[in-house]
Amino acid sequence: MVIRGLIFDIRRFTVHDGPGIRTTVFFKGCPLTCWWCHNPESQDFKSERSIKNLVLSGTKFQHSETTGNFMTVDEVMAEVQKDEIFYEESGGGVTFSGGEPMMQEPFLHALLQASKTLGWHTAVDTSGYATHKAMEHTAPLVDLFLYDVKLMNDELHRKYTGVSNKPILENLEFLYRSGKNITLRFPVIPGITDTYDNIQQIKTLIIRLQSQRPVPMAHGSPLSIHLLPYHTIARDKYRRFCKTNQLEGVHDLKQEALAGLKQEFEEMGLTVKIGG
């Protein structure tokens, strides 16, 4: 039986989705509807047509695009393998992102298996919203999890993402206890995730995780954190795909505004980076 998955983009030469030079494969479909989502075209598990306004030599015209195509494992791997030489030279590899790749776990698992057969470093960028069975099945094939931590209060998490954070936190603890390498990704959204209470609760989570590690890592804490400042780069996408932009009018958060927060997490012994 040929396994197919719905993919909406494959980006080459990325440097923000794990170590080295990477190829990032974007899965279409996500169970979350985060108010600040910068890939709103990834949310629906279906191919979608949209009209893109372009300007060429001062002339405006419209271009019809299809977002999301079903691909086989071999088709995806053929694209990713074009960059193999860069993985070897830079210590890079392949990253599976979305959308939410765990939403298509059998297809993700098959791609991870194919990638490990070729000796590539693998990363999965995930919200963590998945069944424990799916996470347990996938984890052995993943070298690095890029793991979102958004809101610790479950009621607020439901309000701003559409789902409970309980399976997300349970899966995070499972991965950490299992010895997996994890980079936390914290989207810093003005007035929503950057509150004092939420930040303190995230710190408490990190302290609890660090106390649960069964065997100390040889090179210190396996946890690092990326602080992702809110940006409005997806504004036009919301219009193109007829989705409501819940944060219309909220301005970009400058990186320098996160310097104090970066220091707070560094004082916990974490490696901290501003941006993805």
C-alpha positions as protocol buffer text, in pm:
chain_id: "A"
residue {
  index: 1
  type: MET
  ca { x: 0 y: 0 z: 0 }
}
residue {
  index: 2
  type: VAL
  ca { x: 139 y: 340 z: -101 }
}
residue {
  index: 3
  type: ILE
  ca { x: 123 y: 596 z: 179 }
}
residue {
  index: 4
  type: ARG
  ca { x: 43 y: 953 z: 77 }
}
residue {
  index: 5
  type: GLY
  ca { x: 49 y: 1271 z: 279 }
}
residue {
  index: 6
  type: LEU
  ca { x: -73 y: 1625 z: 222 }
}
residue {
  index: 7
  type: ILE
  ca { x: 222 y: 1865 z: 185 }
}
residue {
  index: 8
  type: PHE
  ca { x: 196 y: 2238 z: 119 }
}
residue {
  index: 9
  type: ASP
  ca { x: 562 y: 2337 z: 85 }
}
residue {
  index: 10
  type: ILE
  ca { x: 917 y: 2206 z: 78 }
}
residue {
  index: 11
  type: ARG
  ca { x: 1174 y: 2475 z: 153 }
}
residue {
  index: 12
  type: ARG
  ca { x: 1541 y: 2426 z: 79 }
}
residue {
  index: 13
  type: PHE
  ca { x: 1845 y: 2581 z: 252 }
}
residue {
  index: 14
  type: THR
  ca { x: 1665 y: 2667 z: 577 }
}
residue {
  index: 15
  type: VAL
  ca { x: 1877 y: 2752 z: 880 }
}
residue {
  index: 16
  type: HIS
  ca { x: 1619 y: 2814 z: 1154 }
}
residue {
  index: 17
  type: ASP
  ca { x: 1462 y: 2470 z: 1189 }
}
residue {
  index: 18
  type: GLY
  ca { x: 1746 y: 2279 z: 1352 }
}
residue {
  index: 19
  type: PRO
  ca { x: 2125 y: 2258 z: 1323 }
}
residue {
  index: 20
  type: GLY
  ca { x: 2309 y: 2322 z: 997 }
}
residue {
  index: 21
  type: ILE
  ca { x: 2157 y: 2366 z: 653 }
}
residue {
  index: 22
  type: ARG
  ca { x: 1824 y: 2188 z: 628 }
}
residue {
  index: 23
  type: THR
  ca { x: 1528 y: 2111 z: 408 }
}
residue {
  index: 24
  type: THR
  ca { x: 1194 y: 2173 z: 578 }
}
residue {
  index: 25
  type: VAL
  ca { x: 889 y: 1975 z: 471 }
}
residue {
  index: 26
  type: PHE
  ca { x: 560 y: 2143 z: 563 }
}
residue {
  index: 27
  type: PHE
  ca { x: 259 y: 1920 z: 634 }
}
residue {
  index: 28
  type: LYS
  ca { x: -88 y: 2061 z: 569 }
}
residue {
  index: 29
  type: GLY
  ca { x: -351 y: 2026 z: 837 }
}
residue {
  index: 30
  type: CYS
  ca { x: -343 y: 2126 z: 1204 }
}
residue {
  index: 31
  type: PRO
  ca { x: -581 y: 2057 z: 1495 }
}
residue {
  index: 32
  type: LEU
  ca { x: -492 y: 2395 z: 1647 }
}
residue {
  index: 33
  type: THR
  ca { x: -622 y: 2735 z: 1537 }
}
residue {
  index: 34
  type: CYS
  ca { x: -375 y: 2966 z: 1711 }
}
residue {
  index: 35
  type: TRP
  ca { x: -470 y: 3331 z: 1688 }
}
residue {
  index: 36
  type: TRP
  ca { x: -112 y: 3420 z: 1590 }
}
residue {
  index: 37
  type: CYS
  ca { x: -56 y: 3141 z: 1337 }
}
residue {
  index: 38
  type: HIS
  ca { x: 191 y: 3256 z: 1071 }
}
residue {
  index: 39
  type: ASN
  ca { x: 95 y: 2972 z: 834 }
}
residue {
  index: 40
  type: PRO
  ca { x: -287 y: 2999 z: 826 }
}
residue {
  index: 41
  type: GLU
  ca { x: -285 y: 2822 z: 489 }
}
residue {
  index: 42
  type: SER
  ca { x: -161 y: 2513 z: 673 }
}
residue {
  index: 43
  type: GLN
  ca { x: -459 y: 2472 z: 903 }
}
residue {
  index: 44
  type: ASP
  ca { x: -717 y: 2295 z: 684 }
}
residue {
  index: 45
  type: PHE
  ca { x: -650 y: 1937 z: 578 }
}
residue {
  index: 46
  type: LYS
  ca { x: -741 y: 1989 z: 215 }
}
residue {
  index: 47
  type: SER
  ca { x: -599 y: 2140 z: -104 }
}
residue {
  index: 48
  type: GLU
  ca { x: -703 y: 2502 z: -142 }
}
residue {
  index: 49
  type: ARG
  ca { x: -699 y: 2747 z: -429 }
}
residue {
  index: 50
  type: SER
  ca { x: -627 y: 3114 z: -371 }
}
residue {
  index: 51
  type: ILE
  ca { x: -558 y: 3428 z: -570 }
}
residue {
  index: 52
  type: LYS
  ca { x: -224 y: 3597 z: -515 }
}
residue {
  index: 53
  type: ASN
  ca { x: -171 y: 3961 z: -616 }
}
residue {
  index: 54
  type: LEU
  ca { x: 165 y: 4016 z: -783 }
}
residue {
  index: 55
  type: VAL
  ca { x: 352 y: 4315 z: -925 }
}
residue {
  index: 56
  type: LEU
  ca { x: 595 y: 4272 z: -1215 }
}
residue {
  index: 57
  type: SER
  ca { x: 772 y: 4572 z: -1366 }
}
residue {
  index: 58
  type: GLY
  ca { x: 510 y: 4802 z: -1218 }
}
residue {
  index: 59
  type: THR
  ca { x: 218 y: 4602 z: -1358 }
}
residue {
  index: 60
  type: LYS
  ca { x: -27 y: 4440 z: -1118 }
}
residue {
  index: 61
  type: PHE
  ca { x: -177 y: 4101 z: -1199 }
}
residue {
  index: 62
  type: GLN
  ca { x: -334 y: 3806 z: -1023 }
}
residue {
  index: 63
  type: HIS
  ca { x: -204 y: 3451 z: -1006 }
}
residue {
  index: 64
  type: SER
  ca { x: -410 y: 3147 z: -904 }
}
residue {
  index: 65
  type: GLU
  ca { x: -231 y: 2902 z: -673 }
}
residue {
  index: 66
  type: THR
  ca { x: -308 y: 2560 z: -528 }
}
residue {
  index: 67
  type: THR
  ca { x: -185 y: 2509 z: -172 }
}
residue {
  index: 68
  type: GLY
  ca { x: -149 y: 2147 z: -67 }
}
residue {
  index: 69
  type: ASN
  ca { x: -69 y: 1843 z: -277 }
}
residue {
  index: 70
  type: PHE
  ca { x: -79 y: 1475 z: -188 }
}
residue {
  index: 71
  type: MET
  ca { x: 265 y: 1320 z: -225 }
}
residue {
  index: 72
  type: THR
  ca { x: 415 y: 976 z: -172 }
}
residue {
  index: 73
  type: VAL
  ca { x: 714 y: 911 z: 52 }
}
residue {
  index: 74
  type: ASP
  ca { x: 932 y: 858 z: -256 }
}
residue {
  index: 75
  type: GLU
  ca { x: 820 y: 1189 z: -407 }
}
residue {
  index: 76
  type: VAL
  ca { x: 902 y: 1383 z: -92 }
}
residue {
  index: 77
  type: MET
  ca { x: 1234 y: 1207 z: -46 }
}
residue {
  index: 78
  type: ALA
  ca { x: 1334 y: 1276 z: -407 }
}
residue {
  index: 79
  type: GLU
  ca { x: 1296 y: 1649 z: -338 }
}
residue {
  index: 80
  type: VAL
  ca { x: 1472 y: 1640 z: -2 }
}
residue {
  index: 81
  type: GLN
  ca { x: 1761 y: 1430 z: -131 }
}
residue {
  index: 82
  type: LYS
  ca { x: 1862 y: 1709 z: -370 }
}
residue {
  index: 83
  type: ASP
  ca { x: 2019 y: 1888 z: -73 }
}
residue {
  index: 84
  type: GLU
  ca { x: 2197 y: 1589 z: 79 }
}
residue {
  index: 85
  type: ILE
  ca { x: 2545 y: 1728 z: 13 }
}
residue {
  index: 86
  type: PHE
  ca { x: 2465 y: 2033 z: 227 }
}
residue {
  index: 87
  type: TYR
  ca { x: 2358 y: 1815 z: 520 }
}
residue {
  index: 88
  type: GLU
  ca { x: 2694 y: 1640 z: 521 }
}
residue {
  index: 89
  type: GLU
  ca { x: 2895 y: 1962 z: 504 }
}
residue {
  index: 90
  type: SER
  ca { x: 2696 y: 2162 z: 760 }
}
residue {
  index: 91
  type: GLY
  ca { x: 2570 y: 1900 z: 1004 }
}
residue {
  index: 92
  type: GLY
  ca { x: 2218 y: 1967 z: 883 }
}
residue {
  index: 93
  type: GLY
  ca { x: 1933 y: 1743 z: 784 }
}
residue {
  index: 94
  type: VAL
  ca { x: 1559 y: 1736 z: 729 }
}
residue {
  index: 95
  type: THR
  ca { x: 1289 y: 1900 z: 941 }
}
residue {
  index: 96
  type: PHE
  ca { x: 922 y: 1808 z: 931 }
}
residue {
  index: 97
  type: SER
  ca { x: 695 y: 2099 z: 1016 }
}
residue {
  index: 98
  type: GLY
  ca { x: 348 y: 2225 z: 940 }
}
residue {
  index: 99
  type: GLY
  ca { x: 70 y: 2263 z: 1013 }
}
residue {
  index: 100
  type: GLU
  ca { x: 112 y: 1975 z: 1250 }
}
residue {
  index: 101
  type: PRO
  ca { x: 312 y: 1677 z: 1119 }
}
residue {
  index: 102
  type: MET
  ca { x: 184 y: 1451 z: 1397 }
}
residue {
  index: 103
  type: MET
  ca { x: -164 y: 1487 z: 1247 }
}
residue {
  index: 104
  type: GLN
  ca { x: -38 y: 1262 z: 964 }
}
residue {
  index: 105
  type: GLU
  ca { x: 171 y: 1037 z: 1188 }
}
residue {
  index: 106
  type: PRO
  ca { x: 186 y: 725 z: 963 }
}
residue {
  index: 107
  type: PHE
  ca { x: 318 y: 937 z: 676 }
}
residue {
  index: 108
  type: LEU
  ca { x: 556 y: 1123 z: 908 }
}
residue {
  index: 109
  type: HIS
  ca { x: 685 y: 794 z: 1047 }
}
residue {
  index: 110
  type: ALA
  ca { x: 753 y: 659 z: 698 }
}
residue {
  index: 111
  type: LEU
  ca { x: 945 y: 977 z: 604 }
}
residue {
  index: 112
  type: LEU
  ca { x: 1147 y: 961 z: 925 }
}
residue {
  index: 113
  type: GLN
  ca { x: 1236 y: 598 z: 860 }
}
residue {
  index: 114
  type: ALA
  ca { x: 1351 y: 681 z: 507 }
}
residue {
  index: 115
  type: SER
  ca { x: 1556 y: 975 z: 636 }
}
residue {
  index: 116
  type: LYS
  ca { x: 1730 y: 769 z: 905 }
}
residue {
  index: 117
  type: THR
  ca { x: 1807 y: 496 z: 650 }
}
residue {
  index: 118
  type: LEU
  ca { x: 2007 y: 762 z: 462 }
}
residue {
  index: 119
  type: GLY
  ca { x: 2181 y: 872 z: 781 }
}
residue {
  index: 120
  type: TRP
  ca { x: 2024 y: 1219 z: 802 }
}
residue {
  index: 121
  type: HIS
  ca { x: 1968 y: 1422 z: 1114 }
}
residue {
  index: 122
  type: THR
  ca { x: 1591 y: 1451 z: 1173 }
}
residue {
  index: 123
  type: ALA
  ca { x: 1387 y: 1717 z: 1347 }
}
residue {
  index: 124
  type: VAL
  ca { x: 1013 y: 1749 z: 1405 }
}
residue {
  index: 125
  type: ASP
  ca { x: 854 y: 2088 z: 1467 }
}
residue {
  index: 126
  type: THR
  ca { x: 538 y: 2011 z: 1664 }
}
residue {
  index: 127
  type: SER
  ca { x: 270 y: 2158 z: 1886 }
}
residue {
  index: 128
  type: GLY
  ca { x: 282 y: 1831 z: 2080 }
}
residue {
  index: 129
  type: TYR
  ca { x: -92 y: 1783 z: 2031 }
}
residue {
  index: 130
  type: ALA
  ca { x: -103 y: 1412 z: 1948 }
}
residue {
  index: 131
  type: THR
  ca { x: -193 y: 1081 z: 2106 }
}
residue {
  index: 132
  type: HIS
  ca { x: 65 y: 927 z: 2335 }
}
residue {
  index: 133
  type: LYS
  ca { x: 72 y: 622 z: 2106 }
}
residue {
  index: 134
  type: ALA
  ca { x: 162 y: 834 z: 1804 }
}
residue {
  index: 135
  type: MET
  ca { x: 433 y: 1022 z: 1993 }
}
residue {
  index: 136
  type: GLU
  ca { x: 578 y: 701 z: 2133 }
}
residue {
  index: 137
  type: HIS
  ca { x: 584 y: 547 z: 1784 }
}
residue {
  index: 138
  type: THR
  ca { x: 759 y: 845 z: 1629 }
}
residue {
  index: 139
  type: ALA
  ca { x: 1005 y: 949 z: 1899 }
}
residue {
  index: 140
  type: PRO
  ca { x: 1281 y: 688 z: 1837 }
}
residue {
  index: 141
  type: LEU
  ca { x: 1333 y: 823 z: 1484 }
}
residue {
  index: 142
  type: VAL
  ca { x: 1363 y: 1191 z: 1585 }
}
residue {
  index: 143
  type: ASP
  ca { x: 1697 y: 1349 z: 1675 }
}
residue {
  index: 144
  type: LEU
  ca { x: 1550 y: 1683 z: 1780 }
}
residue {
  index: 145
  type: PHE
  ca { x: 1203 y: 1799 z: 1876 }
}
residue {
  index: 146
  type: LEU
  ca { x: 1119 y: 2166 z: 1821 }
}
residue {
  index: 147
  type: TYR
  ca { x: 836 y: 2175 z: 2072 }
}
residue {
  index: 148
  type: ASP
  ca { x: 586 y: 2458 z: 2115 }
}
residue {
  index: 149
  type: VAL
  ca { x: 496 y: 2581 z: 2462 }
}
residue {
  index: 150
  type: LYS
  ca { x: 231 y: 2849 z: 2439 }
}
residue {
  index: 151
  type: LEU
  ca { x: 0 y: 2888 z: 2739 }
}
residue {
  index: 152
  type: MET
  ca { x: 9 y: 2699 z: 3067 }
}
residue {
  index: 153
  type: ASN
  ca { x: -347 y: 2782 z: 3172 }
}
residue {
  index: 154
  type: ASP
  ca { x: -569 y: 2524 z: 3005 }
}
residue {
  index: 155
  type: GLU
  ca { x: -870 y: 2755 z: 2976 }
}
residue {
  index: 156
  type: LEU
  ca { x: -662 y: 3023 z: 2803 }
}
residue {
  index: 157
  type: HIS
  ca { x: -497 y: 2759 z: 2584 }
}
residue {
  index: 158
  type: ARG
  ca { x: -839 y: 2645 z: 2466 }
}
residue {
  index: 159
  type: LYS
  ca { x: -944 y: 3004 z: 2399 }
}
residue {
  index: 160
  type: TYR
  ca { x: -643 y: 3102 z: 2191 }
}
residue {
  index: 161
  type: THR
  ca { x: -555 y: 2771 z: 2020 }
}
residue {
  index: 162
  type: GLY
  ca { x: -884 y: 2578 z: 2018 }
}
residue {
  index: 163
  type: VAL
  ca { x: -751 y: 2273 z: 2208 }
}
residue {
  index: 164
  type: SER
  ca { x: -651 y: 2166 z: 2558 }
}
residue {
  index: 165
  type: ASN
  ca { x: -285 y: 2178 z: 2659 }
}
residue {
  index: 166
  type: LYS
  ca { x: -308 y: 1860 z: 2867 }
}
residue {
  index: 167
  type: PRO
  ca { x: -191 y: 1611 z: 2599 }
}
residue {
  index: 168
  type: ILE
  ca { x: 76 y: 1861 z: 2493 }
}
residue {
  index: 169
  type: LEU
  ca { x: 227 y: 1881 z: 2841 }
}
residue {
  index: 170
  type: GLU
  ca { x: 196 y: 1505 z: 2896 }
}
residue {
  index: 171
  type: ASN
  ca { x: 378 y: 1433 z: 2569 }
}
residue {
  index: 172
  type: LEU
  ca { x: 648 y: 1685 z: 2656 }
}
residue {
  index: 173
  type: GLU
  ca { x: 714 y: 1517 z: 2987 }
}
residue {
  index: 174
  type: PHE
  ca { x: 722 y: 1177 z: 2818 }
}
residue {
  index: 175
  type: LEU
  ca { x: 979 y: 1292 z: 2561 }
}
residue {
  index: 176
  type: TYR
  ca { x: 1195 y: 1458 z: 2824 }
}
residue {
  index: 177
  type: ARG
  ca { x: 1195 y: 1153 z: 3052 }
}
residue {
  index: 178
  type: SER
  ca { x: 1281 y: 941 z: 2747 }
}
residue {
  index: 179
  type: GLY
  ca { x: 1602 y: 1138 z: 2698 }
}
residue {
  index: 180
  type: LYS
  ca { x: 1504 y: 1315 z: 2376 }
}
residue {
  index: 181
  type: ASN
  ca { x: 1673 y: 1637 z: 2270 }
}
residue {
  index: 182
  type: ILE
  ca { x: 1419 y: 1918 z: 2290 }
}
residue {
  index: 183
  type: THR
  ca { x: 1418 y: 2283 z: 2194 }
}
residue {
  index: 184
  type: LEU
  ca { x: 1119 y: 2461 z: 2341 }
}
residue {
  index: 185
  type: ARG
  ca { x: 960 y: 2726 z: 2119 }
}
residue {
  index: 186
  type: PHE
  ca { x: 774 y: 3000 z: 2298 }
}
residue {
  index: 187
  type: PRO
  ca { x: 571 y: 3240 z: 2080 }
}
residue {
  index: 188
  type: VAL
  ca { x: 575 y: 3571 z: 2263 }
}
residue {
  index: 189
  type: ILE
  ca { x: 238 y: 3729 z: 2185 }
}
residue {
  index: 190
  type: PRO
  ca { x: 163 y: 4072 z: 2337 }
}
residue {
  index: 191
  type: GLY
  ca { x: -107 y: 4053 z: 2600 }
}
residue {
  index: 192
  type: ILE
  ca { x: -162 y: 3679 z: 2552 }
}
residue {
  index: 193
  type: THR
  ca { x: 144 y: 3464 z: 2618 }
}
residue {
  index: 194
  type: ASP
  ca { x: 381 y: 3729 z: 2756 }
}
residue {
  index: 195
  type: THR
  ca { x: 195 y: 3778 z: 3085 }
}
residue {
  index: 196
  type: TYR
  ca { x: 380 y: 3749 z: 3415 }
}
residue {
  index: 197
  type: ASP
  ca { x: 171 y: 3450 z: 3525 }
}
residue {
  index: 198
  type: ASN
  ca { x: 227 y: 3255 z: 3204 }
}
residue {
  index: 199
  type: ILE
  ca { x: 602 y: 3314 z: 3203 }
}
residue {
  index: 200
  type: GLN
  ca { x: 633 y: 3210 z: 3568 }
}
residue {
  index: 201
  type: GLN
  ca { x: 433 y: 2894 z: 3497 }
}
residue {
  index: 202
  type: ILE
  ca { x: 659 y: 2808 z: 3203 }
}
residue {
  index: 203
  type: LYS
  ca { x: 959 y: 2848 z: 3432 }
}
residue {
  index: 204
  type: THR
  ca { x: 795 y: 2614 z: 3683 }
}
residue {
  index: 205
  type: LEU
  ca { x: 738 y: 2361 z: 3404 }
}
residue {
  index: 206
  type: ILE
  ca { x: 1104 y: 2375 z: 3304 }
}
residue {
  index: 207
  type: ILE
  ca { x: 1220 y: 2327 z: 3665 }
}
residue {
  index: 208
  type: ARG
  ca { x: 987 y: 2027 z: 3698 }
}
residue {
  index: 209
  type: LEU
  ca { x: 1116 y: 1876 z: 3374 }
}
residue {
  index: 210
  type: GLN
  ca { x: 1478 y: 1917 z: 3477 }
}
residue {
  index: 211
  type: SER
  ca { x: 1408 y: 1737 z: 3805 }
}
residue {
  index: 212
  type: GLN
  ca { x: 1259 y: 1439 z: 3618 }
}
residue {
  index: 213
  type: ARG
  ca { x: 1555 y: 1358 z: 3393 }
}
residue {
  index: 214
  type: PRO
  ca { x: 1653 y: 999 z: 3482 }
}
residue {
  index: 215
  type: VAL
  ca { x: 2014 y: 1026 z: 3361 }
}
residue {
  index: 216
  type: PRO
  ca { x: 2206 y: 1358 z: 3340 }
}
residue {
  index: 217
  type: MET
  ca { x: 2314 y: 1455 z: 2990 }
}
residue {
  index: 218
  type: ALA
  ca { x: 2686 y: 1448 z: 2923 }
}
residue {
  index: 219
  type: HIS
  ca { x: 2687 y: 1807 z: 2802 }
}
residue {
  index: 220
  type: GLY
  ca { x: 2447 y: 1971 z: 3046 }
}
residue {
  index: 221
  type: SER
  ca { x: 2077 y: 2039 z: 3007 }
}
residue {
  index: 222
  type: PRO
  ca { x: 1922 y: 1902 z: 2686 }
}
residue {
  index: 223
  type: LEU
  ca { x: 1668 y: 2183 z: 2697 }
}
residue {
  index: 224
  type: SER
  ca { x: 1705 y: 2506 z: 2509 }
}
residue {
  index: 225
  type: ILE
  ca { x: 1441 y: 2766 z: 2427 }
}
residue {
  index: 226
  type: HIS
  ca { x: 1363 y: 2988 z: 2131 }
}
residue {
  index: 227
  type: LEU
  ca { x: 1167 y: 3305 z: 2200 }
}
residue {
  index: 228
  type: LEU
  ca { x: 956 y: 3381 z: 1893 }
}
residue {
  index: 229
  type: PRO
  ca { x: 845 y: 3746 z: 1881 }
}
residue {
  index: 230
  type: TYR
  ca { x: 504 y: 3812 z: 1728 }
}
residue {
  index: 231
  type: HIS
  ca { x: 513 y: 3938 z: 1370 }
}
residue {
  index: 232
  type: THR
  ca { x: 254 y: 4036 z: 1109 }
}
residue {
  index: 233
  type: ILE
  ca { x: 417 y: 3867 z: 811 }
}
residue {
  index: 234
  type: ALA
  ca { x: 111 y: 3645 z: 757 }
}
residue {
  index: 235
  type: ARG
  ca { x: -138 y: 3933 z: 733 }
}
residue {
  index: 236
  type: ASP
  ca { x: -190 y: 3894 z: 357 }
}
residue {
  index: 237
  type: LYS
  ca { x: -231 y: 3517 z: 391 }
}
residue {
  index: 238
  type: TYR
  ca { x: -535 y: 3565 z: 613 }
}
residue {
  index: 239
  type: ARG
  ca { x: -696 y: 3774 z: 340 }
}
residue {
  index: 240
  type: ARG
  ca { x: -604 y: 3532 z: 60 }
}
residue {
  index: 241
  type: PHE
  ca { x: -745 y: 3229 z: 242 }
}
residue {
  index: 242
  type: CYS
  ca { x: -1051 y: 3411 z: 378 }
}
residue {
  index: 243
  type: LYS
  ca { x: -958 y: 3354 z: 742 }
}
residue {
  index: 244
  type: THR
  ca { x: -1022 y: 3590 z: 1029 }
}
residue {
  index: 245
  type: ASN
  ca { x: -708 y: 3756 z: 1163 }
}
residue {
  index: 246
  type: GLN
  ca { x: -782 y: 3764 z: 1536 }
}
residue {
  index: 247
  type: LEU
  ca { x: -482 y: 3990 z: 1600 }
}
residue {
  index: 248
  type: GLU
  ca { x: -552 y: 4251 z: 1334 }
}
residue {
  index: 249
  type: GLY
  ca { x: -400 y: 4577 z: 1455 }
}
residue {
  index: 250
  type: VAL
  ca { x: -140 y: 4417 z: 1682 }
}
residue {
  index: 251
  type: HIS
  ca { x: 206 y: 4539 z: 1583 }
}
residue {
  index: 252
  type: ASP
  ca { x: 528 y: 4343 z: 1538 }
}
residue {
  index: 253
  type: LEU
  ca { x: 722 y: 4275 z: 1858 }
}
residue {
  index: 254
  type: LYS
  ca { x: 1083 y: 4388 z: 1817 }
}
residue {
  index: 255
  type: GLN
  ca { x: 1355 y: 4141 z: 1913 }
}
residue {
  index: 256
  type: GLU
  ca { x: 1519 y: 4387 z: 2151 }
}
residue {
  index: 257
  type: ALA
  ca { x: 1198 y: 4388 z: 2356 }
}
residue {
  index: 258
  type: LEU
  ca { x: 1277 y: 4028 z: 2456 }
}
residue {
  index: 259
  type: ALA
  ca { x: 1624 y: 4092 z: 2597 }
}
residue {
  index: 260
  type: GLY
  ca { x: 1502 y: 4085 z: 2957 }
}
residue {
  index: 261
  type: LEU
  ca { x: 1306 y: 3763 z: 2905 }
}
residue {
  index: 262
  type: LYS
  ca { x: 1608 y: 3606 z: 2738 }
}
residue {
  index: 263
  type: GLN
  ca { x: 1817 y: 3685 z: 3046 }
}
residue {
  index: 264
  type: GLU
  ca { x: 1554 y: 3535 z: 3276 }
}
residue {
  index: 265
  type: PHE
  ca { x: 1569 y: 3199 z: 3098 }
}
residue {
  index: 266
  type: GLU
  ca { x: 1949 y: 3209 z: 3070 }
}
residue {
  index: 267
  type: GLU
  ca { x: 1966 y: 3245 z: 3447 }
}
residue {
  index: 268
  type: MET
  ca { x: 1791 y: 2906 z: 3461 }
}
residue {
  index: 269
  type: GLY
  ca { x: 2081 y: 2751 z: 3274 }
}
residue {
  index: 270
  type: LEU
  ca { x: 1905 y: 2732 z: 2939 }
}
residue {
  index: 271
  type: THR
  ca { x: 2048 y: 2818 z: 2601 }
}
residue {
  index: 272
  type: VAL
  ca { x: 1822 y: 3094 z: 2472 }
}
residue {
  index: 273
  type: LYS
  ca { x: 1777 y: 3230 z: 2121 }
}
residue {
  index: 274
  type: ILE
  ca { x: 1550 y: 3510 z: 2007 }
}
residue {
  index: 275
  type: GLY
  ca { x: 1384 y: 3402 z: 1682 }
}
residue {
  index: 276
  type: GLY
  ca { x: 1335 y: 3061 z: 1527 }
}
